[in-house]
Amino acid sequence: MSVASEKKAGSDSRSTVRFWEAFRFWLKLGCIGFGGPAGQISIMFRELVERRRWISEKRFLHALNYCMVLPGPEAQQLATYIGWLMHRTIGGIVAGALFVLPSLLLLILLSWLYIAFGDVPLVAGLLYGIKPAVTAIVVQAVYQIGSRALKNSMMWTVAAASFVALFAANAPFPLIIAGAALIGYVGGSVAPGKFALGGKQDRAAKSFGPALIDDHTPVPSHALFRWSRLIWIVASGGLLWLLPMAVLVAVEGWSGTLTQMGWFFTKAAFLTFGGAYAVLAYVNQGAVGQYHWVTPTQMIDGLGLGETTPGPLIMVLAFVGFVGGYVRAVFGPGEQWLAGVVAALVVTWFTFLPSFLFILAGGPLVESTRGELQFTAPLTAITAAVVGVILNLALFFGHHVLWPQGFAGRFDWQSALIALAAAVVLVRFKRGVIEVIAGSALIGLIVKSLL
């Protein structure tokens, strides 16, 4: 879709978005969604709220607040939510699946190259340029999301407190979220003006114009809460988990590698809050320490490969599955590649299935509470807290990119220059994320070849 046609899409008089038009966008997003959740949410905000005007800022932030509370990849869940809101269940499934599919295919290919051929200098060079660019993208996202979420001194205080709690005290992410929700719940009663989403300071309509799904657009019929629909979604999700698990148990038993991968990553999907790095900490304990599917070095390399692909960073779990299945030769010595692919698919299925269920089952309840301060005030406070969390992530990236051997080691001035150049291109010249990533990767490859 050309830039001209994209601008027209956001300004025409249609009351709905055509399904295949949305399909093309979700596929594009799956291919250019670099920068982790902050970068991906930033892309969706810029495309869906600012440019195309498919959804208003208030509706977008309300959905984002819900996704931030859930375990799992919030950016993928947000895409699923918006796709569901526009085109029912099929729209949510398509949006969420296309968010993951390109990165899954690419990561399977990179995992095979890694495990079959060992060191990959080309990937190392690309990574060298991509990492500082990702740091710049995350910093930009902190500013973009923070400028909209931190509308008063109370929200700034919540954001600062969450940053200090995470950075200085290493507080668990669920504790930070719970604390922010409690502050919002109490504050919504004591000082409702401080916790109202938008209010007098909301300028979305003036800034971007009317949206196809606007602040006052009625909730579509498929998004209305019904107990019968909730029971159907939960039952369907249970079957979609139980049937493949039953097949795995029947084929290789409960202690089999694929069965244990399915069970372990189901627990990871439900028990881990705080985004990809919280999940990776949990997976590192199990996949490396308990099951020995990958070595510590392979886990670190997998994270690097995961950062070279679009889509959610949690897709690195597909790398863990591929390497574990390949090395264990689940289907025999001659079928290692097939074993790796199947293991990656098993891990992806059991990791992402709960994310779809959270949205399809909980979406109608979230839509029914839109505008009710008792529900929105805690979520507004949570969004402010997440700004502090993302700032901590930006510092984490900056630390490991600019001081790769720690603060006692040398300062990597080449990476610093790449990050600075990426920030200038993003902010000053308003170039797209994919252009910045591609250019930075090329520069990194050149720099690594000359060092």
Buried (B, 14 or more C-beta within 10 A) or exposed (E): EEEEEBEEBBEEEEEEBEBEBBBEBBBBBBBBBBBBBBBBBBBBBBBBBBBBBBBBBBBBBBBBBBBBBBBBBBBBBBBBBBBBBBBBBEBBBBBBBBBBBBBBBBBBEBBBBBBEEEEBEEBBBBBBBBBBBBBBBBBBBBBBBBEBBBBBEBBBBBBBBBBEBBBEEEBBBBEBBBBBBEBBBBBBEEEEEBBBBBEEEBEBBEEBEEBBBBBEBEBBEBBEBEEEBBEEBEEBBEEBBEEBBEEBBEEBEEEBBBBBBBBBBBEBBEEBBBBBBBBBEBBBEBBBEEBEBBEEEBBEBBBBBBBBBBBBBBBBBBBBBBBBBBBBBBBEEEBBBBBBBBBBBBBBBBBBBBBBBBBBBBBBEBBBBBBEBEBBBBBBBBBBBBBBBBBBBBBBBBEBBBBBEEEEEEEBEBBBEBBEBBBEBBEEEEBBBBEBBBBBBEBBBEBBEEE
